[in-house]
Amino acid sequence: MRQDEIWNAETAERYDTPGTGMFAPEVLDPAVDRLAALAGDGPVLEFAIGTGRVAVPLAGRGVRVSGIELSVPMVERLRSKADAATIPVVIGDMATATSPGEYSLVYLVYNTISNLLEQAEQVACFRNAARHLKPGGRFVIELEVPELRVLPPGQRAAVFATEPGYVGVDTYDVLRQHLVSHHFEFGDGREARVFRSPHRYVWPSELDLMGELAGFTLEHRHADWSGAEFTAESRSHVSIYRLPARPTHLASH
């Protein structure tokens, strides 16, 4: 399925879960705090802004936020929370679309760079971030660390979550670095509901090389938004890349 087919009106309607899941204060507040601190006085741009989970509270802090988003239904959901004057959004692919202006910070959260299913598209995303940034600007990515250690030899699937009424399973194609997340919801009867999303997983070292190709250097990497140390056991990371104070030819390719 194409990404615009996955993030349709039905998905947009079910996406927001106020106060729980990715909207829980303990998940969301540290991200907004950190991004607000990194933004300073400058405008910021969110790739794959979605329904405004991060952008709306960030704008509430007085940060000037713009966005790029592929899914029209997700933006329509955002518009129920903030108008276009408050958070302008360009409809398009985060690897190629252009938002007017120049930014001090571009950010891409909650594993969303993995929605780009080819390495070349992910590199293009870095280069697109560089094109939008002022000299010395930062690109922030939140991303899971691939959990291939959970796969027994010869197996291609692993359960990542089990809760009452819910099972989550990832299936892997390790040759292409692809995985599909399968989310099964069910009640007491025989019927179940499934939502699938394809991803291309990226190792931290590979992500750093993508940054280098776009003219970035890695400034910081932590295990979470609160600044915990990143270790071999960390399941995710927040990586902050920075352009040099003067632009280089690499960033414009």
N, C-alpha and C positions, 0 to 999 in steps of 0.2 A: 504494500500500500504506500501511496505517496503521503508525505507529511501533512499536506493540506486536507487529505481524506481522513487521516487519523484525528486531527484536531478540528473536528467539525462542530456543528451546533450542539449535538448531543453531548460531546465531550466537554465543550465549554460550559454547558449548563451544570455538569456534574463536577467541574474542576475545583471550584471554590469550596473549601471546608472550613469556614471561620472558626478559629480557636483550636482546631485539631489538625493532625497530620503536618503538612508543610506550612500550615497557617498557625500552628501552635506558637504562642509567644516565645517559648524557649528555643524554637527553631528560627523564627522570623526576626525577632528583635536583635539578636547579635549581628545578623547580616545587615540589617538596616543601620545599626550603630556604626559598623565598620565602614560601610559604603559612604555614609554621611561624613565620616572623618576623612576618608580619602578624597571625597569630592571637594572639600574646602569651599571656596567661593565660586568654583567653576561649574558650568553646565555639564550634565552627564548624559550618557546614552546607554540604554539597555537593549542588547540584542535579545530577540525572542521575549518581548515584554509580556506576552500572554494577557491575562486578565488583570495585571497590575498588582500581583501579590506583593512584590517588593517596591515597585514604582510608586504606588499610591501612598504608603506610609513614608517613603523617602521624600516625596513631594510635600507631604505634611510637615516635614522638618525644615521646609524652606528651600530644598534643593531643586534646581531647575532640571527636570527630567524629560527626555525625549525617548522615543522607542522605535524599534523596527520589529515587525511581526508578520509572519506568513499567513496566519489564520484570521480571516475576517470575523468569524464568530467569536474568537477570543477577544478581539478588539472591541466588538460590540458589547461584550460583557464588561470590559474595562470602562466603556463609555457610560455605564450605569453608575460608575464611581467617580469618574473625573472626565471633564469635557476636553475637547481638543486644544483649547487655549491653555489649559493647565498642564496636560501631558500630550503633546503632539506625537503622532505615530505615523510612520511610513509603512505601507503594506508592501512586503517583499521578503526575499530570502536574506538572512543575516550574513551570508557569504558574499553577496553582491550588491544589495540595496544600499542607497545613499540617503542619509538624513542631512538636511541643511545645517550648516554651521560647523563649528570646531569645538571640540570637547576636551575637558581635562581628564575625564574618566569614561571608559567604556567597560561595561560589565556583562557577564554571561553566567547565570547561576543555575543551580540544581541540575547539573549533568547535561545541560541542553546542547552543548557542542557535540555530544554523542548522537544527536538527532541527524547530524550530517553523516551520511553513510559511507563516504569515500574520503581517504586521506587527503586528496587534492582539495576537496571542499573544505575540510577543516583548516588546511593551510590558507586557503582563500579567506576564511573567516578571520584569521589572525591579520592578514594583510588588509582586510576591510576595516578592522579595528584601527590599525595603524593609520589608514587614510583619514579617519575621522578625528584623530587626536592631535592636540597641540604638541609641539616639541616638549619632551619631558613628561608627556601624558602617560597614564597607566591603563592597562587592560587587566581586568580581574576575572578569573575563571574559577568556579566551584565545580568539582568533578569527583566522581567515585574512583577509587583504585580498583582495577579489575581483580575479581576474586577467583581466579583460576585455580587456586589451591584447594577450593572446595570440590573440584571435579575429580571423582575417582578415575583411575586409568580406564580409558575406553568409553567413558560416559560423556554425554553431550548436554546434560541438563542438571540443574541444581535448584532445590527449593530455597528461596530466600526469605519467605515469611509464611507463617501459619497462625491464623487467628480465628476465632469463632465466625463462621460465615465467609472466610476469605483464605485463599491459598495463592501465593505468588511463586512462579517458576520461571527461571531464565534458561533458555536454550542457546547453546554456543556453536559458532562456526569459527574455530580458532585459527584456521588458515586465513580467513578474511578479516579477523578481529571483529566479527559481528556477533551480536546477541539479540534475542527477542525476549522481551519481558511479557509474560502472560499473567494477567490478573484475573483470577476466578472468584466470583462472588456468588453465594448460594444461600438458600434458606433451608427449611425443613423438608421441602418437597424434592422432586427429581430434577427440577430445572436449575440451570446455572447460567450466569452471565459472564462473558469473557471480554476483556479489553487487551489488545496486543500493541506493543510499541517496539519497533526495531531501532537498534543503536549500533554505532561503531565505537568500541571501547578503545581508550587511549592510555598508554603508560605515561607516568609523569615525565620520564626522560624523553619520550617521543614528543610530548607537548612542549617541552623546552626547546627542542629542535625546531618545531613549527614556529615558536616565538622568534628564534634566532633568524629563521628565513625571512621573517617579516620586519626585522630590525629591532626586536625587543631583547632585553636581558631580564632574567629572572631576578626580581628584587627581594621577594619573600615567598616562602611556602609554609603554611601552617596546616594542622590537621582539622581545624574548624575556624569559624568566624571569630571566636574569642581569642585566638592566638595560641592554642595548644601546640606543643611540639609535634612536628611530623616525623613519624618513625616508620619502621618496616611493618609495623602492625596496624598502621592507620588505614581506615577503610575509605577515607575520602580526603580531599585537600582543597584548600583555598590558595591559589597561586596568583601572585601579583607580578605582572610584567610591566616594564617601563621602557619608553623610547628615550634615546639620548636627547640632551637639551637642544641639540641641533639636528635637523632631519638628515637621514642618510638615503642614498639611492635605493637601498634594499626595501625600505618601507613603502615605496611607490610602485613596485613591480606588480 
